[in-house]
Amino acid sequence: MMKHYPEQTAVHIALVGAGPGPLELLTLRALRRIEAAEVVVYDRLVGAEILAIIPVGAARFDVGKRCGEPSPSQQEINALLLALARTGKRVVRLKGGDPLIFGRGGEEALYLAHHGFRAELVPGITAALGCAASTAIPLTHRGLARSVTLVTGHLQGEESFNGWRTLVGEGQTLVCYMGLEQAGKIEAGLLGAGADGALPVALIVAGCSEHERVIRCRLGGLARAAEALRGATPVLIILGEVVALRDELDQLLTGLESRVA
Ligand SMILES: C[S@@+](CC[C@H](N)C(=O)[O-])C[C@H]1O[C@@H](n2cnc3c(N)ncnc32)[C@H](O)[C@@H]1O
């Protein structure tokens, strides 16, 4: 059935991807929208360097969700965005990574559209791409991986999830967002679906930042590795044969460096 939306207004509200942290990984379009903003509503994962370029006179709303602390609900954020859009000011809704990848950008754009506001969608470098480049893990690689799946590990309310079989398979790289807390279930689910316990895994903490850490393990040891990282944030998990390429790249580069020295 055709959906009927209210007539759309020309007010400017942009849902902008801030990328994985560093200013240099922001797109030019995102930079322009932030520099022109009169109001910025931002999330917890937006990098400090990016928050620093918000114009001094712009109003700021921190709506970041933090574990264990009171934070605005999605309904409250939607209502805030609508109220701000109605002011006619240039509003930027700034989100870590890409607004449409596990960022609820779609929900916010739909909510605004239902109320007659067309939000501009400005892409950002999602954590999977940022972290892969930063840690030298090619997500696809001829002969090793011909597909990449981005999946959320946030299984709340999905205890009966039975799609593990679709996530394992030769030549597949799996990138798991928000997976740390659910690592035990992910390990059990993938092994139960037939994945190899020796599958290489990388857990990337604070990717692309000066605090970046990479912890390597095998699928069979994922829960244990995650337990050792309890409380670390943000963490991205990459699973697949391509993870081993990082070691190969490292070895080759170390060899080169010692020959140059
Ligand atoms: C709510 S999702 C938001 C994803 C974001 N929209 C994106 O496109 O990257 C948050 C999760 O993304 C992952 N993440 C985001 N930035 C990260 C980073 N710099 N390093 C590691 N993981 C990151 C973590 O799994 C984190 O729990």
The ligand as an SDF file (V2000), in Angstrom:
LIG
                    3D

 27 29  0  0  0  0  0  0  0  0999 V2000
   25.9260    1.6910   17.3820 C   0  0  0  0  0  0  0  0  0  0  0  0
   27.2020    1.0460   16.3730 S   0  0  0  0  0  0  0  0  0  0  0  0
   27.4670    2.4250   15.3230 C   0  0  0  0  0  0  0  0  0  0  0  0
   28.1840    2.0740   14.0680 C   0  0  0  0  0  0  0  0  0  0  0  0
   28.4630    3.2910   13.2000 C   0  0  0  0  0  0  0  0  0  0  0  0
   27.2430    3.8470   12.6920 N   0  0  0  0  0  0  0  0  0  0  0  0
   29.3870    2.9370   12.0410 C   0  0  0  0  0  0  0  0  0  0  0  0
   28.9500    3.0050   10.8840 O   0  0  0  0  0  0  0  0  0  0  0  0
   30.5440    2.6040   12.2930 O   0  0  0  0  0  0  0  0  0  0  0  0
   28.5590    1.1060   17.4640 C   0  0  0  0  0  0  0  0  0  0  0  0
   29.5340   -0.0440   17.2480 C   0  0  0  0  0  0  0  0  0  0  0  0
   30.3480    0.2050   16.1130 O   0  0  0  0  0  0  0  0  0  0  0  0
   31.6340   -0.3300   16.3130 C   0  0  0  0  0  0  0  0  0  0  0  0
   32.6120    0.7770   16.2570 N   0  0  0  0  0  0  0  0  0  0  0  0
   32.3620    2.0460   15.9240 C   0  0  0  0  0  0  0  0  0  0  0  0
   33.4900    2.7750   15.8830 N   0  0  0  0  0  0  0  0  0  0  0  0
   34.4920    1.9300   16.2110 C   0  0  0  0  0  0  0  0  0  0  0  0
   35.8950    2.0890   16.3400 C   0  0  0  0  0  0  0  0  0  0  0  0
   36.5050    3.2560   16.1290 N   0  0  0  0  0  0  0  0  0  0  0  0
   36.6340    1.0020   16.6890 N   0  0  0  0  0  0  0  0  0  0  0  0
   36.0410   -0.1910   16.9020 C   0  0  0  0  0  0  0  0  0  0  0  0
   34.7120   -0.3950   16.7830 N   0  0  0  0  0  0  0  0  0  0  0  0
   33.9470    0.6460   16.4360 C   0  0  0  0  0  0  0  0  0  0  0  0
   31.6280   -0.9990   17.6820 C   0  0  0  0  0  0  0  0  0  0  0  0
   31.2720   -2.3420   17.4990 O   0  0  0  0  0  0  0  0  0  0  0  0
   30.5170   -0.2390   18.3780 C   0  0  0  0  0  0  0  0  0  0  0  0
   29.9610   -0.9890   19.4350 O   0  0  0  0  0  0  0  0  0  0  0  0
  1  2  1  0
  2  3  1  0
  2 10  1  0
  3  4  1  0
  4  5  1  0
  5  6  1  0
  5  7  1  0
  7  8  2  0
  7  9  1  0
 10 11  1  0
 11 12  1  0
 11 26  1  0
 12 13  1  0
 13 14  1  0
 13 24  1  0
 14 15  1  0
 14 23  1  0
 15 16  2  0
 16 17  1  0
 17 18  1  0
 17 23  2  0
 18 19  1  0
 18 20  2  0
 20 21  1  0
 21 22  2  0
 22 23  1  0
 24 25  1  0
 24 26  1  0
 26 27  1  0
M  CHG  2   2   1   9  -1
M  END
$$$$
